C-alpha cells in the first residue's frame, strides 16, 4: 500500500492502538465479545488461514449467512489480504443465490449451517468455488471455520490501495438480472466519516446491528460504528422485543431503520414497559408518523437520507426536523446535480435525474463495461432516481425514471420488470403490470394488476404462491387485482401510468 493509501485493515490496526481494550463487538446470541485489540488478532489469524487456503489479492470470498462475529471477521481478514467479500442475500431463492455467486466467481464460500444444503445440492453448478466452510456452527460436510483459526504466524498485508475493491453487493434485478456493485476501501471509509460526522458518533456510542451485513445499510453502519471506536451489539435475526430490551440493557444509542423496524420497536417498548431513551439517533426511511412518535417518546433525532448501494449508502443527509419530507442536503464529500434527459442541470424546484460525483461513488458494476459507460456518462454517476432541490438546497425524492422503476418494500429493492417476468410464466396470465402501492406495514407494497387469457381462471393466493416459489419471497406481490383489459398507449404498449392512476391503491 502506498504512503497516501488507507484501507479497512489500516483502520483495524489504528483502532487496536487507539481503543485496544474497549469492546468493539458483542454477539447477543451467545454472549461472546471482543475488544478492538482482540478483533485485530483474530483477523490476523483468519487471514493466515485464508492465505493457506489459497486466497490472494483480488480473489472473491462468498458469504451466505446471517449477521455474526465470524461474518465481520471475514471482512477484516479480506481487507488484510486485498480479497473482495461477496455477501449474498440469503432471502433470495436458491437459483438467485447461485446466479450471484457465479456472477462474481468466488474461490471459496462461507455459509451458515442452514444454507449449506442449498450449496451442496447445487455444487456442480458453482464451478469457481474450490471449498466451502461453515460460518458459525461446525456441522455437516463443509470445512470447519475454526480450521482456519488453528495456526498462528505472520502474514504480510497485501499492497492494498484505497481505490481497490473491498466488497461486491448485488443490486436489484434491473433489466432482468442483478448487477454486482463493486465498492472500494475508500468508499467504505468515506461513508464511515460521513456517518460519524452527521450522527455525531463517538467511542461512547452503542449501535444495534439490525440490518443484514449483505445490505449496504447494515454493513456501513457496522463499519462506521467500528470506525468511531464504538460498540456493535449484534443480533443474527431481528426481533422487536429483543431489540427493545437490548436498547434498555445495553444503552443502545443508534440504529438504522427500514419500515417496519422502528415502529415495531416502539410498540414492543410500550407493551413491555421498557426505557429506550438512550436511542438518540436513528437513520433511515421511516414514515412521518413513526418518526414523530419516536422523537416525542425518546427526545432523539431521526436522520433522513438519500442514497443507494452505488453511492456507498448516502449522498444527502439531514435531520428530519430540518425540512420534513426531504432527504437532507448534499453530504460534505459529494456533489449532487439534477439533470434533464439532455444532461442539462435543472433549476431549483424542477424535477431531474439525481447524478452524483465524489469519493462516495462506487467503482462500477462487476464485469459490465457497457453498463458502467452508460451509468458514468458525462463524468457523473446516474442514479436513475428523480428528485428536486428546494431553494434552500434540500433534496426531495421524486421517484424513479420510467426505465428504472423501483419498488422498496421494507427497504428492499424490487424492480417491477423482474416480478412481471415471473408472473408471465403462469399459463393463465396474458399481460401484467407490477406497481408500488402504499402499505401500512412496509411503507410501499407490491401490487400485480393482471389480465388473464380468455377462459382462464386464477386466484390471488395461487398467483402469489406461484411467484414466491420462483424468486425471493420479499419480491412476491402482496396485492393482486384481475382486470378485463389493461390500458394501452396509442402504439399498443401497456400504459403504466394509466395503470397506476386506475389501480394504485392496495
N, C-alpha and C positions, 0 to 999 in steps of 0.2 A: 504494500500500500504506500501511496505517496505521502509526502510531507503534509499536503493540504487535504488529504482524504480522511474520512471518518466513517466507520462502519458501525453496524449494530454491535458487533463484538467489541469494538473500541469503547462503546458505551458500557458494555458489561464490565470491562476492565476498569473503567473510570468509576463506576458505581461500587465495585468491590473495594475500592480505596475510600471513596467519599462516604459511603453508607454501609461499610462492611458488616457490622454486627446488627444492623437493622433488618427486620423481617421484610422480605420482598414478596413472598408468595405463601398463601395459606390455602391448603386443599381441604375444603369443608367435608368432602365425602369420607376422608379417613383421618383428618386432623394433622396431616404432615405439613410442616412449614420449613422454609429455607431462608437464611439470611442472604444478602447480596453476595457476600464472600462465598458462601456455600453454593449458591447458584452458579457462580463462575467456575468453581471447582468441578461441579458435576457436568457443566457444559464442556469443560476441557476433557474430561474422561470420556464423555459420549463422542466427542469429536475424534478422539483417538480410536475408539471402537468403529466409528463410521469410516475412518481412513483405512483401517484394516479390512473393512468390508468392501473396499474398493471405491469409496466416494471421493471424487475430486472436484476441483473448482468447475462450476458450470453445470454439474450433474443435478438432476431434479430428484427430489425426495417426496414421494406421495404420502399423504396422511389422510386416513379416513377414520376420524374419531371425534368424540365429544371432548369438551374442554378438560384439560388435565395438566398436572405438573409436567408429565412426560412430553406432552404436546409442546409446551412452552420451552422445554429443554431442547427439543428438536430445532426450534427456531434459533436458539442460541448457538448450537453446535454447527448448524448450517452456515450461520454468519461467520464463524471462525474459519470454515473450510471454503467459503465462497460458493457453496452449493445453493440451490434455489428450492425453497419449500413450495410444494404444490398441495395446499389444503383443499380437500374435497367436501362439498356439501353433502353430508350423509343423509339429508332428507330427500335427495334425488332418487329416482328409480335406479335399479341395478344397471340398466343399459346406459343411462345418463352418466352414472359414475364411471363406467368403462370408457365412454367416449371422452370424458375429461382427462382420465388417466392416459389414454392412448394419444390424445391431442398433444401432450407435453412429454410423453415417454420417460417417466421416472425410472431410475436404475433400481431403486428399492422402494418398498411401500410399508408404512406402518398402519395398523388398523386395530381398533378395539375388538375384543373377542366376539362381540355381537355382529361385527361386519366381516369377520374372517371367512365365514362360509360363502358369502357373496363373492369374495375374491377367489376362493378356492374353486367354486363352481365355474368361474369364467377364466381360469388360469391360462388356458390355451389362447384366449382372446386378448391377453395382456403380454405380448412378447417382449417388451422392453424391461419388464420387472424381473430382475435376477433373483431377488429374495424378498420375502415379506416377513415382517416382525410384528409381534403383538405390541400394542402401545401401552396397555396397562396390565391386565391380568395375564399371566403367562400360561395360557390354556391352548389346547388344540395342537395342530400340526405346525403352526407358524413358529419361526425362531423367537427365542425369548428376548425381550427388551433388555433384561438385565445381563444377557450375554455380551452386550455391547459396553457394559459398565464394569466388567470384571478385571480389567488391567489398567494400571496407571503408568504414566510415562509422559514424555514431552511430545507435543505435536506442534509443528511450526505453522502459525497462522498463514493462510493464503494471502497473496497480494490482492487485496480487495479494495477497489475504488468506490467512492461514494456513488458513482453512477452505475455500478454493477448491479445486476438483478438480484433480488433477495426473495421475492415471493410472487407466485402467479395465482391470481384469483379470477376464476371464470365468471364472466358477466352473464346476464340473462340471454336467452337464445334469440338474438336479432337475426332476421333472415333465415330462421330455422335451425341455427347452430350457435352454441355458446362460444365465446371468444375469451382466451386467456389473457388477462391484463397483467403485464409484467411491471412490477413495482420495484424500485431500487432501494438500496440502503438510505440514500439521501432522501427519497420520498418518505420513508418511514420516520426518519429522524426529524425531517421538516414538519411533518404532521404532529409529532410529539411536541416540538417547540410551540406550534400554534395552539394546541390544546392546553399546554401548560400556561401560555400567556392569557388566553381568553377565559379559562376556567380558574385561573389563579392557583394552580396546583403547587403543593409543597410536599416535603417529606412527611408531613403530619397527616396527609390525606389517606383515605381508605376507599378503594374502588371495588364495587361489587361487580365481578366479571360475569355478566348475564348473557351477553351475546356470544355466539359461537366464534371460535378462533379461525374459522374458514371465512368469516364475514369481515369486510374491511372495518366496520364499526367496532366489532368485538376485538379484533387484532390490534387496531390502532389505539383504542382506549387502554388496552392492557400494556402496550409498549409505551404509551405516553405516561401512564402511571409509573411504570418502571423507570422511565426517563427522569421523572421528578424525584426518584428515591422514595416513592410512596409504596403502600401495600396493596397488592392484588388479592382480594378474597375471591376464590374461585369455586363455582358450583358447576357440575357437569351438565345439569339439566334444570331449566327454570321451573320453580315452584313459588307461587306468590307468598304463601305463608312462610316458607323457609326464607325467602328473600327479605320479607318484612322483619322476621325475627333476627336475621343477621344484621340488618340496619341498626337495630337496637343494641344487640350484643357486641358488635364489633365497631360501632361508631362509624358506620359507612357514611361517607360524605359525598360520593358522586357515583353516577351510573349513566348508561346510555339507554334511551327509551325508544322502542318501536311499539305502536299500539298492538295489543292492549297491556303491555308490561306495567307501565306506571299506574294505570288505573287499577289493575288487579292488586298491586302492592298497597295502594291507598285503601282499597276495600279490606284487604287482609289485616292491615294495621288497625283499622277501625273495629273490625269484628273481634280481633284478638287483644284489643286494648294495648297496643304496642306504641312505644315512643320512637318516632322516626325523625325527630327534629335535627339530628345530625346530618341528614341528607340535604346538604346546602346547594348542590349543583346537579342538575340533570340536563343532558343534552340529547336532542333527538327531533322527532317529527310528531309530537303529540297534538291532540285536538285542543282548542281554546278552553273548553270546559274542564278537561283534566288538568291542563297547565295551571289554570287559575285556582282549581281546588288544591293542587299540590302547593302552590305558593302561599295560599291562605293558611293551609294546615301546618306547614313547616317553616315558613318565612324564608325558604330557599329561593333560588333563581333557576328559571328554565331557559336554556340556550337553544335558539333555533339556528338552523344552518342550511346551506345548500351545498351539495357535493355528490360525488359518485366515486366508484372504485377508481376510475381513471384520473381523478383529481386527488388521490390519496385521502379520500373521505370528505374533504371540505374545500370550499372555495370562498364561501361567505359565512359569516357567523355573527351572532349578537344576542343580547338578552331579549327575551320575549317582550318585556315591558318597554323596551326602547322604541319599538314600532310593531305592535301586534299585527300578526298576519304576514310579516315579512320574514325573510331568511337572513336578516342582518346585512352587514356591509362587507365588502371585499376584504379578505384577510390580509395581513401585513405583507406576505411574500407571494403575492399573486396579482395578476391584472385580469379583470373580467370585463369583457366587451360584448355588447349585444349588437348583432348584425342582421341585416335583411338577407334575402336569397342571393343578392349580388355582392355580399361581403362588405356592404357599406354600413358603418355604425348608425344606429337609430337614436333618435332624440329621447331625452328623459320623458317617461310616460308612455312611450311606444313599446310594443312587444317585438322582440327579436330573439334570434338563437343565442344562447349563452355560450360564449367561447372564452377559453382560459389559457393563460401562459404563465410560466414561472416554475420554480423548483418543485411544486406540488404535482405537476403533470407527469403521468406515468411514461414508461419507456416505449410502450406500444403493445399491440396485440401479438401474441406469440405466433411467429411464422405466418403472418398475414400482411405482407408488404403492401398489397393494394388497398386493404382496409386502412392501414396506417397512413398511406399517402393521402387518402381521402379525409381521414379524421384530422390530420395535421396540416391541411392545406392552408396556405397564406401565413404559415408560421404560428397558427393558433390551434389548440385542441377544440374541436367542435363537439359539443356535448350531445346534440340532438334535443336538448331541452329548450323551452322557451321561457323568457322572463321579461320583466320590465323594471327599470330603476325609477324610483320616485325622485323628486327634485333634491332630496337630501342624500341620495346615494344608497337607499335601502333597496334590496332586491326582492321582488315579488315573483314567485314561481307562477308560470302561466301554462303549464302542460308540456306535452311532447310534440315535436314535429310529426306530421302525418305519417311519414315513412318509418318513424321510430316510436310509435305509440307504446306506452308502457303502463302497466297496472302495478300498484305497490300494496298488496295485502299484507299488513303487519310488517312492513319494511322489506319484504322480499320483492325482487324484480321479476315480473312476468310479462312477456311480450304476447299480445293477442294472437299474432301470427302463429306462434308455436302451439297454442291451445287450439286454434282453428284447424291447424293441420291434423291434429289428432281427432278432433270431432268429425272431420270429413272422412275419416276412415270408417265411420259407422255406416253400414249399408242403408240405413233409413234416412240419413241426413243429406239433403240436396245442397243447401247453402247455409252458411252461418257467419255471424259477426259477433266477436267477443269484445265486450266493453267493460270499463270500470264503472262501478256504481257506489254511492255512499253506503257505508256499512257501519253499524253502531259499535261493533267489536273491533274490526280490523282497520277502520278508517276508510278503506277502499276495498270493495269486494269484486269478484269476477262474475260477470253475467254473460251467458251464451244465449243469443237470440237465433233461433234455428227455424229453417224452412225444410219440411220433410218431403220426400218423394210422394207422389200421389199413391194413395192406398196403403202407405206405411204408417205404423204407429210406434210410439216411443214415449216412455215416461221420463220425467226429470231425474228421478233416482237412478234409472237404468243408464242414462247418459253420463251422469256424474260418476257413477261406478266405472263405466267404460273408460272414461278419461283417466281416472285415478289409478287404473291398472296399468297404464301405459307411460305416464310421466309422473313426476313428483306430486305427492298429494296436495301440496300447497298451490299447485297450478290448476287444479280442477275447479270448475265453476261452483260457486255457492248458490247461484241462481240460474234458472233456465226458463226461457219463455219460448213457446212454439207459436209461430205466426203463419198465416196463409201464404203471404208473399213478403219478401224483404224488399225494401225500396231500392230502386236503381237510379243511376245517373243517366243522362241523355246518351252516353256512349255504351250503356248496358252494364257497366260495372256497379258493384254494390256501393250504395251511398251510406258511408259510415256515419257521417254527421247527421243524416236523417234518422238512422237507427238510434243514435244517442238521444236525439230530440224526442223520439217516439217512445223509447223503451229504457231510458236512462235512469230508472228507479229500481230499487231492489224488489 
